[in-house]
Amino acid sequence: MRAYLRDALLMAMATGISRLFGLARDAAIADRFGASAAYDAFVVAFFVPHLLRRLLAEGALSSAFVPVYTASRAEDSGAERLASNVLTILLLLFPIVVGLGVLLAPAYVPFLASGFDEARIAETVSLTRILLPFIALVGFASVFTGVLNAHHRFLLPALAPVLFNVGMIVGATILVRWFPDRPILGLAVGALLGGTGQLLLQLPAAMRLGLRLRLALWPLHPGIRRMARLMTPAVLALAVTQINLLVDNKLASHLGAGSISSLQYATRLFQLPLGVFAVSVASALLPRFSDAAARGRPTQLAERLRSGLLAATFVLLPSAVGLLVVSRDAVAVLFEHGRFTAGDTLRTASVLSVYVLGIVPYGLTTIMTRAFYAQGRVALPLLGMVLAVATNVAGDLLLVRPMGIDAIAQMLNTQILIIDP
């Protein structure tokens, strides 16, 4: 118990540092771009790399890799070979994924942002092509994150996003000057620099564990098949949830310039307590859930789940209340400068005040989902997500005309309550 609390606290501190840099990143972006058409285009362009990252890297891959790698270590059945197989497969897979994404960008970008005019569509296609290699960078980084977490090394993986935020800050403040006609390109290059930093920070730490990782496609470790079985429903579940973001951005693209940007800024503040507390607790618990499941100790797993839910609720509930009270002031202090106007503040604060109602259920769902994945039980989370997305899409379509952008935020909370078992 003490080890878990220590690891969760350590991760919370590291994630808190990362989130502070994240706020500095968003403040720099707000100062340079405000809630504008250019930043709308960047957010939509980053949707595809973010989607692929969730499906193929930090989401499904990490959720499947950590339990299987942990079990291989417990059974002394070649954990190093498993990690080598995974890295080799990704080395072959990602160039194909990135290449297809670049080639097909003119086909899918107009669908993602149907409310954009032709000029913004062209800008979004260009940005998408630049940003797609990000998926490969964070994909490899996620494997090393999984290895380090399985060995109960949590500090560096939690600090890795700091370098992504630093790259974005450099992009928003320095690199934009290299592109005076299209400053948003500087932000895209900064994102790639940040992704590279995430990978390079963790690589030496993984090597210091004494692992002899190498390119090895054959023979496949038996755990690869188990990972595939775990990843398939997990990919489906994550794909279902990403439909929410797709629908939200698509509808917001019809609500005028800056609407997608306001959703993005509000989401960043909404995710602050979730990232610092819920995700830290869930990440610290996942290898412990996996170890208890691998050793056939359901009582121990249930106890760890209970303690994680209590700890998250204890912190997230007052965080949600506090953020609700200061939503407008928080947005004004952090973002209302440079090209971010008072009107942008009002719109973003309105969205945020609705978002914060979902902080507690969203955080608890994050922890419970990790417990299901550790046991290889992914059907129930998948079913919950399907029901949630159906509710979200239906509500968006019905309410976005009378309620505008607030309808999108409100339906996020409705679908979270459905996911939460």
JOLIN-V349827 format. One line per field, one symbol per residue. ss: DSSP state (H for helix, E for strand, C for the rest). Layout:
ss: ???
This chain:
ss: CHHHHHHHHHHHHHHHHHHHHHHHHHHHHHHHHCCCHHHHHHHHHHHHHHHHHHHHCCCHHHHHHHHHHHHHHHHCCCHHHHHHHHHHHHHHHHHHHHHHHHHHHHHHHHHHCCCCCHHHHHHHHHHHHHHCCHHHHHHHHHHHHHHHHHCCCCHHHHHHHHHHHHHHHHHHHCHHHHCCCCCHHHHHHHHHHHHHHHHHHHHHHHHCCCCCCCCCCCCCCHHHHHHHHHHHHHHHHHHHHHHHHHHHHHHHCCCCCCHHHHHHHHHHHHHHHHHHHHHHHHHHHHHHHHHHHHCCCHHHHHHHHHHHHHHHHHHHHHHHHHHHHCHHHHHHHHHCCCCCCHHHHHHHHHHHHHHHHHHHHHHHHHHHHHHHHHCCCCHHHHHHHHHHHHHHHHHHHHHHHHHCHHHHHHHHHHHHHHHCC
